Amino acid sequence: MDQYTVTGMSCAACSARVEKAVSQVPGVTSCSVSLLTNSMGVEGTASAQDVITAVENAGYGAAEKAAPAAGKGAGPGAVPGEELLKDQETPRLKKRLLASLGFLIVLMYFSMGHMMWNWPAPACLAKNHVAMGLLQLLLTAAVMVINQKFFVSGFRGLMHRAPNMDTLVALGAGASFVYSTYALFAMTDAQMQGDMARVMEYMHEFYFESAAMILTLITVGKMLEARSKGKTTDALKSLMKLAPKTATVLRDGVETVVSIDQVQKGDFFVVRPGENIPVDGVVVEGSSAVNESALTGESIPVDKEAGDQVSAATVNQSGFLKCQAQRVGEDTTLSQIIQMVSDAAATKAPIAKVADRVSGVFVPAVIAIAAATIVIWLLAGQTFGFALARGISVLVISCPCALGLATPVAIMVGNGMGARHGIMFKTAVSLEETGKMQIVALDKTGTITSGEPRVTDLLPAEDFTEEELLGFAYSLEKKSEHPLARAILTKAQEQGLEAKEVEGFQAMPGNGLTAVLEGARLWGGNLTFMEKQAQVPEKLRSKALDLAGTGKTPLFFSRDGKLLGIIAVADVIKEDSPRAVQELKNMGIHVVMLTGDNERTARAIGAQAGVDEVIAGVLPEGKEAVIRSLKEKGKVAMVGDGINDAPALTRADMGIAIGAGTDIAIDAADVVLMKSRLSDVPAAIRLSRATLKNIHENLFWAFFYNVVGIPLAAGLWYPIFGWKLNPMFGAAAMSLSSFCVVTNALRLNLFRLYDAARDKKLKNGLPAGDFLQETKKEEEQGADPEEKKEEPTMTKTMKIEGMMCGHCEARVKKCLEALAEVSEAAVSHETGTAVVTLTAEVADEVLRKTVEDQDYKVLEIQ
């Protein structure tokens, strides 16, 4: 995705206009404009110049921007970015506001204080009404010049037939000023004729203070909005600040401090206690505890020694480390995280399309309503000043900004919140959709389990101790390269045992090992292999079968034909896995475990984890087919960590790579979890749901504000209750609306990701049971041929677009079940479907028309 900085946008109508213009450029496959960050993401083959030209022709400015990654400079280790997010708008608006207030206070003193409350004024002004009017005109003109950006942007948008929020402000303030100027000249004429009655009448028709107050209050709102918007990118800016600016590299054996952009792949660098690790690399010498909380959110330091990987921006806490650079500049983990967060901010969530559609027609509609308001009040017999005030109020109270900001601010804050906890949503779509998942498929190895075998049980035979059993096994397995051997080596080293040197080591056919230790022959292997080497007591045989039944692998060891005992090894379940699975189930999510293990072992591990369903015997290449089958039952999220998970991650509705996984898994995933904790999966779903809820709140406020405010401003309630809105109060309301939306989004920073107390089940949860097992049984048992013929005609599935909530579901359900032939309609806005059960044949067109009469679109009927 190519990213651009866009200038001149002031509201949602602007971003919609830019998006429409760029989308029409040949070669552009997708375009997403963010009003929040004034940025644009473009995909396709179109040249940068064509894109920029399209933006300029639409009346705005655009320029390519570098990827916002860590570091500075122009070398291979640098990608500029921090400056791009620096809040440059707030200081400018603050200067404008202070200058405007200086003139406005003087204006308000004479126009309101003197005229209404008889505050003292110079005699030349107090007795000369024309001089007073001229002073107000000059003070208002000064405020208008200071805030000329509203007029330049607003009228430029009008000329390009793309009116925006600035157009509304410019029209409102401009109309007030022009009418007041007319009243001033008319008053001057009346004074020259000595008609004091008309002079006083025109004095009350001055709206100079309204024009100045409108511009000043809108500037106040813009400044508050800019400041709040700046805070939404705090997480991204804090990530950028983590990047070290220098590194201590070894050049010809001498330590040299260089700028981070001069570090090359393959360079050796040293890191002392308390220093940040400058780039991604591998430890070649030394050991230390490294704090990786900046990347993973995990506060406990991780021990590092030769051969271990280290990442940029992590902190060396104790020892001296010598490392070799492997990934520098935009290839580092930190830079990739920043890029992910930035790309997510540049994309658009599906729910934002609702606001975009409204924003596209909002400003022209408001201008039409304002014009109609003026005409209607004039026809009703009101004065031109009264009618104009109502029209101006309509213009300045309407706020397309709140609509445009409702979604992107929540997406940005939600993404930043996730980034701080090691949860990376690649796009706004993934952030919105993750919370809608109905099924979560978990790969067993490395996801539910640690992925590293551990010794779980030591069962020595008679006449031997646990230490003797482990010691002999350690000596035999030390030369083995089998993954299970590492578990025994780790256990022995933890207990401080020393391995004795063996001779004649051999890996035997049939899963066994043999070697000679101090003249005695050692054997090791599975039960079948060991039964050929030594007598296995029935008691130990029974225990071995029990261990195998719980998912463990029993390894037998003997010495000169005499059994030493059994060591059980297993890929143990992570500590947080059972709790994470239970949290997912409490959310109403069906949890499935995929594994290549046999049915018995798989069910034992599944029972320990607490999953709803176990699918055993799944080969790596078969995971994608399983996900495809599960998708027939509902929306599926696949959680995996390896290369062989990539096809399944891509096939799933939402692919989640856990533990940073492999590069291929990360590329295939929609969500990346930096930690190897399964508890981050329910946390990601929780955050997604909280963000979507926040977006709904913002959209409700934006729509509610305009629905209530515009009729009030137009004077709809004036004949009934005598309510009318001064344009100044309309401008104040407009200023605060956007501020309220952004502030509400910032509340997400207080959200507790790992608090399961408020978890709620999905409204359209799935029934309990083993989906795939039930499907297989149905296929095996078969059904009556006649029933099979009738079933497709008695049930129809409708795919419906436009349903947003439970109310939409109820509306569609009610209209369908009103048909005599329909016995039941199961409607879900989450999946966008309605499954209709029929008692008699009904034409597809009848079903389609029934739903579309309720303002929803039917995509297809199956």
LINBELBEL-V643536 format. One record per backbone hydrogen bond with DSSP energy under -1.0 kcal/mol. NH is the residue of the N-H (numbers start at 1). CO is the residue of the C=O. If there is no record, write none. Layout:
# LINBELBEL-V643536
<<NH | CO> <NH | CO>>
This chain:
# LINBELBEL-V643536
<<2 | 42> <4 | 40> <5 | 63> <6 | 38> <7 | 61> <15 | 11> <16 | 12> <17 | 13> <18 | 14> <19 | 15> <20 | 16> <21 | 17> <22 | 18> <23 | 19> <25 | 22> <28 | 25> <29 | 43> <30 | 43> <32 | 41> <34 | 39> <39 | 34> <40 | 4> <41 | 32> <42 | 2> <43 | 30> <45 | 27> <51 | 47> <52 | 48> <53 | 49> <54 | 50> <55 | 51> <56 | 52> <57 | 53> <59 | 56> <60 | 55> <61 | 7> <63 | 5> <65 | 3> <69 | 67> <77 | 261> <78 | 75> <88 | 86> <93 | 89> <94 | 90> <95 | 91> <96 | 92> <97 | 93> <98 | 94> <99 | 95> <100 | 96> <101 | 97> <102 | 98> <103 | 99> <104 | 100> <105 | 101> <107 | 103> <108 | 104> <109 | 105> <110 | 106> <111 | 107> <112 | 108> <113 | 108> <114 | 109> <115 | 110> <116 | 112> <117 | 113> <118 | 114> <119 | 113> <125 | 122> <126 | 122> <127 | 123> <132 | 128> <133 | 129> <134 | 130> <135 | 131> <136 | 132> <137 | 133> <138 | 134> <139 | 135> <140 | 136> <141 | 137> <142 | 138> <143 | 139> <144 | 140> <145 | 141> <146 | 142> <147 | 143> <148 | 145> <150 | 147> <152 | 148> <153 | 149> <154 | 150> <155 | 151> <156 | 152> <157 | 153> <158 | 154> <159 | 155> <160 | 156> <161 | 158> <162 | 157> <168 | 164> <169 | 165> <170 | 166> <171 | 167> <172 | 168> <173 | 169> <174 | 170> <175 | 171> <176 | 172> <177 | 173> <178 | 174> <179 | 175> <180 | 176> <181 | 177> <182 | 178> <183 | 179> <184 | 180> <185 | 181> <186 | 182> <187 | 183> <188 | 184> <189 | 185> <190 | 186> <191 | 187> <192 | 188> <193 | 189> <194 | 191> <195 | 190> <196 | 194> <199 | 195> <200 | 196> <201 | 197> <202 | 198> <203 | 199> <204 | 200> <205 | 202> <206 | 203> <211 | 207> <212 | 208> <213 | 209> <214 | 210> <215 | 211> <216 | 212> <217 | 213> <218 | 214> <219 | 215> <220 | 216> <221 | 217> <222 | 218> <223 | 219> <224 | 220> <225 | 221> <226 | 222> <227 | 223> <228 | 224> <229 | 225> <230 | 226> <231 | 227> <232 | 228> <234 | 231> <237 | 233> <238 | 234> <239 | 235> <240 | 236> <241 | 237> <243 | 240> <247 | 258> <249 | 256> <250 | 268> <251 | 254> <254 | 251> <256 | 249> <258 | 247> <260 | 245> <262 | 259> <263 | 260> <266 | 325> <267 | 264> <269 | 323> <270 | 248> <271 | 321> <274 | 316> <275 | 272> <277 | 314> <280 | 327> <281 | 310> <282 | 324> <283 | 308> <284 | 322> <285 | 322> <288 | 304> <290 | 302> <291 | 315> <295 | 292> <296 | 292> <297 | 293> <302 | 290> <304 | 288> <307 | 283> <308 | 305> <310 | 281> <313 | 277> <314 | 311> <315 | 291> <316 | 275> <317 | 289> <321 | 271> <322 | 285> <323 | 269> <324 | 282> <325 | 267> <326 | 280> <327 | 280> <331 | 328> <332 | 329> <336 | 332> <337 | 333> <338 | 334> <339 | 335> <340 | 336> <341 | 337> <342 | 338> <343 | 339> <344 | 340> <345 | 341> <346 | 342> <352 | 349> <353 | 350> <354 | 351> <356 | 352> <357 | 353> <358 | 354> <359 | 355> <360 | 356> <361 | 358> <362 | 358> <365 | 361> <366 | 362> <367 | 363> <368 | 364> <369 | 365> <370 | 366> <371 | 367> <372 | 368> <373 | 369> <374 | 370> <375 | 371> <376 | 372> <377 | 373> <378 | 374> <379 | 375> <380 | 376> <381 | 378> <382 | 377> <387 | 383> <388 | 384> <389 | 385> <390 | 386> <391 | 387> <392 | 388> <393 | 389> <394 | 390> <395 | 391> <396 | 392> <397 | 393> <398 | 394> <404 | 400> <405 | 401> <406 | 402> <409 | 405> <411 | 407> <412 | 408> <413 | 409> <414 | 410> <415 | 411> <416 | 412> <417 | 413> <418 | 414> <419 | 415> <420 | 416> <421 | 418> <422 | 419> <423 | 418> <424 | 672> <426 | 670> <431 | 427> <432 | 428> <433 | 429> <434 | 430> <436 | 433> <437 | 434> <438 | 635> <439 | 635> <440 | 590> <441 | 637> <442 | 592> <443 | 639> <444 | 594> <447 | 444> <448 | 444> <449 | 444> <450 | 572> <454 | 570> <456 | 568> <457 | 568> <459 | 566> <461 | 564> <464 | 461> <469 | 465> <470 | 466> <471 | 467> <472 | 468> <473 | 469> <474 | 470> <475 | 471> <476 | 472> <477 | 473> <478 | 474> <480 | 477> <485 | 482> <488 | 484> <489 | 485> <490 | 486> <491 | 487> <492 | 488> <493 | 489> <494 | 490> <495 | 491> <496 | 493> <497 | 492> <503 | 516> <506 | 514> <508 | 512> <512 | 508> <513 | 524> <514 | 506> <515 | 522> <516 | 503> <517 | 520> <520 | 517> <522 | 515> <523 | 558> <524 | 513> <525 | 556> <526 | 511> <530 | 526> <531 | 527> <532 | 529> <533 | 530> <534 | 530> <541 | 537> <542 | 538> <543 | 539> <544 | 540> <545 | 541> <546 | 542> <547 | 543> <548 | 544> <549 | 545> <551 | 548> <552 | 547> <553 | 569> <555 | 567> <556 | 525> <557 | 565> <558 | 523> <559 | 562> <560 | 521> <562 | 559> <564 | 557> <565 | 557> <566 | 459> <567 | 555> <568 | 457> <569 | 553> <570 | 454> <572 | 570> <574 | 448> <577 | 574> <580 | 576> <581 | 577> <582 | 578> <583 | 579> <584 | 580> <585 | 581> <586 | 582> <587 | 583> <588 | 585> <589 | 584> <590 | 438> <592 | 440> <593 | 613> <594 | 442> <595 | 615> <602 | 598> <603 | 599> <604 | 600> <605 | 601> <606 | 602> <607 | 603> <608 | 604> <609 | 605> <610 | 606> <611 | 606> <612 | 591> <613 | 591> <615 | 593> <617 | 597> <618 | 595> <622 | 619> <626 | 622> <627 | 623> <628 | 624> <629 | 625> <630 | 626> <631 | 627> <632 | 629> <633 | 630> <637 | 439> <638 | 654> <639 | 441> <640 | 656> <645 | 642> <646 | 643> <649 | 645> <650 | 646> <651 | 647> <652 | 648> <653 | 636> <654 | 636> <656 | 638> <657 | 671> <658 | 640> <659 | 675> <660 | 673> <666 | 662> <667 | 663> <668 | 664> <669 | 665> <670 | 655> <671 | 655> <672 | 424> <673 | 657> <674 | 422> <680 | 677> <681 | 678> <683 | 679> <684 | 680> <685 | 681> <686 | 682> <687 | 683> <688 | 684> <689 | 685> <690 | 686> <691 | 687> <692 | 688> <693 | 689> <694 | 690> <695 | 691> <696 | 692> <697 | 693> <698 | 694> <699 | 695> <700 | 696> <701 | 697> <702 | 698> <703 | 699> <704 | 700> <705 | 701> <706 | 702> <707 | 703> <708 | 704> <709 | 705> <710 | 706> <712 | 708> <713 | 709> <714 | 710> <716 | 711> <718 | 715> <721 | 717> <722 | 717> <722 | 718> <730 | 726> <731 | 727> <732 | 728> <733 | 729> <734 | 730> <735 | 731> <736 | 732> <737 | 733> <738 | 734> <740 | 736> <741 | 737> <742 | 738> <743 | 739> <744 | 740> <745 | 741> <746 | 742> <748 | 745> <749 | 746> <750 | 747> <751 | 748> <755 | 752> <759 | 756> <762 | 587> <765 | 762> <774 | 770> <775 | 771> <776 | 772> <777 | 773> <778 | 774> <779 | 775> <780 | 776> <781 | 777> <782 | 778> <788 | 784> <789 | 785> <790 | 786> <791 | 787> <794 | 790> <795 | 791> <796 | 836> <798 | 834> <799 | 860> <800 | 832> <801 | 857> <809 | 805> <810 | 806> <811 | 807> <812 | 808> <813 | 809> <814 | 810> <815 | 811> <816 | 812> <817 | 813> <819 | 816> <822 | 819> <823 | 837> <824 | 837> <826 | 835> <828 | 833> <832 | 828> <833 | 828> <834 | 798> <835 | 826> <836 | 796> <837 | 824> <838 | 794> <839 | 821> <847 | 843> <848 | 844> <849 | 845> <850 | 846> <851 | 847> <852 | 848> <853 | 849> <854 | 851> <855 | 852> <857 | 801> <859 | 799> <862 | 797>>
